[in-house]
Amino acid sequence: MGALTMNVPSTARVLQSTATPQGTIELRLMEVPLPAPGDDEIVVRMQAAPMNPSDQGNLFGPADLGSLRRASGATIADIPEVRRTSVAGRVGRALPMGNEGAGTVVAAGAKAASLVGRVVAIFGAPSYATYRKVRAADALALSPGTTPAQGASAFVNPLTSLGMIETMRREGHHALVHTAAASNLGQMLVRACRIDGVPLVNIVRSASAVAVLRDAGAEYVCDQSDPDFDQALADAIAASGATIAFDAVGGGTLANRILVAMESALQRKATEYSRYGTATHKQVYVYGGLDSSPLTLDRSYGMAWGVGGWLLWPFLQGAGPETVARLRQRVADEITTTFASRYTATIGLEDALDPDHIRAYTRKATGEKYLIDPSR
């Protein structure tokens, strides 16, 4: 029997995205049943949920946002014909949206009654919803005084930054490179690396982004718009000893330039020549897709290198429960400091369907991030 602190409705409003057989993406707000919590479950009144790039990818898929329009209570965008095969597996399926968020526990089963009234963070869809029922073990109870907005981004960006550091250590590297580094995630990584004593080379795309990271305490910042970028990158990598990179850009030549800079830095210390390059392994992990063009590699850095994909969820699955518990606890302890997020604007669920708001929150502008408050 759930322990209630207020009247909890029997339904919740949820933002859903559907790929249609007609080749469109449709966004709708739908009423779905909200069952009472079981013994080990809680009901959370959602009050804050971030718009992460991964959320935007789920919302719109490969749709052309230039075709956005409102019709019959939905927001619709066309999927270019050449991209429709990429969503074939979700055609006709209404997918709930929002990968993380935070709110107040308003109902709980007998085993979770102590959480009633607490602010908790949750991971997994749907967080773009007025209410969400989850297992108590899957929620992260935040320290008293922490607001839902402060706890909204307690999973994706914080655990991604810590996962990058953990991956670096597990694979025998001692310093790392990060691209698109002035983002909310990038600023978290700067703070976490500084606390952990991990040398970090940050790659950004403008002088203003350099200033953001300098203010955050970053030591190595390289600006792609600088004509001397490649030399500056090689110098920073040589000084830091970085041999692993996490790339949010994904396409184009940036991953290749990082590998070239790593090899150049390693060659400075080489005592023997080899036609196969230095023996130290150089690794670039692509974890984002800011550039949708093909990733280009010229293989001018020997044979000891690798390029692969990296995602948070597979990392957590392979890290083991003890490691995940340790990382989650660190996030909870440092959610208002190391892992604090800043938001450009807060909007409601209805606003998330408005074409003008969509064009704003999908701009991919450095440092800009929107927050949804489903309780509005």
URJOUR-V702657 format. One line per field, one symbol per residue. ss: DSSP state (h for helix, s for strand, l for the rest). Layout:
# URJOUR-V702657
ss = ???
This chain:
# URJOUR-V702657
ss = llssllllllsssssssssllllsssssssssslllllllssssssssssllhhhhhhhhllsssssssssllsssssslhhhhhhhhhhsllssslllssssssssslhhhhhhlllssssslllllslssssshhhlssllllllhhhhllllhhhhhhhhhhhhhhhllllsssslllllhhhhhhhhhhhhhllssssssllhhhhhhhhhllllsssslllllhhhhhhhhhhhhlllssssllllslhhhhhhhhhhhhhhllllllllllllllsssssllllllllslllllllllsssssllhhhhhhhhlhhhhhhhhhhhhhlllllllllllssslllhhhlhhhhhhhllllllllsssllll
